[in-house]
C-alpha cells in the first residue's frame, strides 16, 4: 500500500490470510454436492453469496486503501463526488419539469433523477462522505489504534469539506444567467426548499434513515456483482421518495436556495447542515458500521 499506508503487521497478514480462506470457502459452495457434476458445481460456486465475514473484509480493505491515500488525492476525488452529486438535483428538476405539474416534494418520476449522482459517484469510485463513514470505520474497529482513528478523522474532514465545496460549485453553475438555467429555474427553486421544510429533530431523524440506507448500500455492493447499478438505484430511490436527508445530495439543493436568495447561510448551517450531518453519521456509523462489525466480531476473534 502506498501514499502513506501503514506497513503490514502480523495481524494484517493474518487477516488477509483469513480473507483468502473465506473467499475460497465462498467459492467452494456447491462443490461437495453429490447431486451435481463438475460443470454444475462450478456454476453453483459462481452463484454463491459471500459470507458476512468476507463482505466485512472486502469493505475493510477498501477502507484501508482510502486511509492510505494522499490527502490531495482524497480532496480531488471528494470534490469530484460533490460535483457529481449535483446531477441528482438537476435530473430531478428536468424530470419534474417534464411532468404535468410541480408536486409537493419529489414525485415518483422526479425521484428517479435522484439516483443519477449516486450512480456516477459509486461506479466512478469517487470519495463520498456517507460511504466513508462505513468503509473507514471498519479498519478503526478492527485495528483499535488511536493513530488509525486520527487518520480516519482526517479523512472524514477532508472528504466532507471537499464534498460540500463541490456541491456549492455545482449549485453556483445552476444560478448562472443562461437560457438553460432560466428554463428550469422555477422547478429548481421549488425543489431547493425541501432541505428547509422540517424542524431540526425531524431533519435529523430523516438523516439517520438516509445514512442507514446508504451504509447498507455499501454493505450490499460486494454481493451485487453485475447488479451494482440496480442496488445503487433502488436504495437511493427509496431515499428520494421517502424525502430523507443526505448531507451531500441535499447540500446542492440547500446551497442553490442560498445562492438564489431564498435561504440564508444561517438556515443552511442551522436547519440543514447540522441536523443532516449528525443524522447521517449516526445512521451510517452506529446503526450499520458498529452493528455489522459486532455481528462478525466473534468469528474474527475465533481465528486469532
Buried (B, 14 or more C-beta within 10 A) or exposed (E): BEEEEBEEEEEBEEBEEBBEEBBEBBBEBBEEEEEBEEEEBBEBBEEBEBBBBBBBBBBBBBBBBBBBBEEEBBBBBBBBBBBBBBBBBBBBBBBBBEEEEBEEBBBEEBBBBBBBBBBBBBEEEBBBBBBBBBBBBBBBBBBEEEEBBEBBEEBBEBBBBBBBBBBBBBBEBBBEEEEEBEEBBEBBBBBBBBBBEBEBEEBBBBBBBBBBBBBBBBBBBBBEEEEBEEBBBBBBBBBBBBBBBBBBBBBBBBBBBBBBEEBEEEBBEEBBBBBBBBBBBBBBBBBBBEEBBEEBBEBBEEEE
